[in-house]
Amino acid sequence: MTNKEKLRKRLHGLKQNKKLSKEELETLVNKKLEEKELYQSFNGLTEDEIEQAVETYQKYIAQHSFESLAEKTTLIGMIYKEIIKTRIQKFLYDEYTKKDTEESPEKHAIPLHMTDKLMELDNNILSDKEKLGMLRNKEADSFAATWNELKEKANNYYQEHGGEIYYQCPYCKEFSRQIMQIEGYDITKAAFFKHTTLYNRPLFDLYHNKIITIQQAAKVLNVHPKYITFIYEGLYLKEIKNVTKD
C-alpha cells in the first residue's frame, strides 16, 4: 500500500470525513500530501521559520497564479531566501545593539561580509519575483490582466482535468459524468486524464503487471476498454518511464 493510499484510508476513517464524496476525499488527500511536501521543502529552517515560510507560501499562492512545478519550486526557493534574509537582519540588529562589558567603538561594528550577503539575497529575491511576475504595476493589475491570468489558470487546469467533467442537472440536481471522446485524438492528449478518476494509478499498476485484464480494468472505471489503452499508452507508460530514468 502506497503512502497516498494509507493517507486516503486514514482520512476516510475520520468522523468528519465520512460524508465526503470520492472526489472531495481525493482533493483532501492531495492537499495533505502537498502540505507535507511543502513542509519538507523548508528543511534546515527552525520550526518557527518553517511555519512562517509555509504561511508566506500560502499567502503568495492566494495572491498570484502559480500553476507549473517550476514556478512553485522558484517560489519556495525565493521564500527560503526571504527567511534567511530576515535571520541575517536579526543577527545584524543584535550585533549592533548588544551590550559589551567594556565601552568601546567596536561594540557597534557590523560584519561587512554579512551586509554583502544581505544585499546579494535582496538582488536574488528581486530577480525571483521578476521571473514569477510578482512585480506588477497598477496598470498590469487592470481587469484585462486579471482576466488573462484567470484564463491561463483555467487552461492549465483543463490540460490535466478536461478528460472527465462532472456537472449537475438543473432539473433533478443529480451529478453526471461526461468523458472526453478519444476517437481521432493522438495519445499525447492522454494528459487530459491525469487528475481524473479515470487515471487510477494502482489500477493501472495491476493492469501493467497483468494481474487484471483490460476488460476488468474497464469495468472498474465503467468505461470502454479503449480508454484503458489510451490512458495506459499515453500517460501511464510515460510516467513509469520517467520514474525509471530518475
Helices and strands as residue ranges (DSSP letters): H 3-12, G 15-17, H 22-41, H 47-63, H 69-97, G 105-108, H 112-131, H 143-161, E 164-168, E 175-179, G 187-193, H 201-208, H 214-221, H 225-231, I 232-236, H 237-245
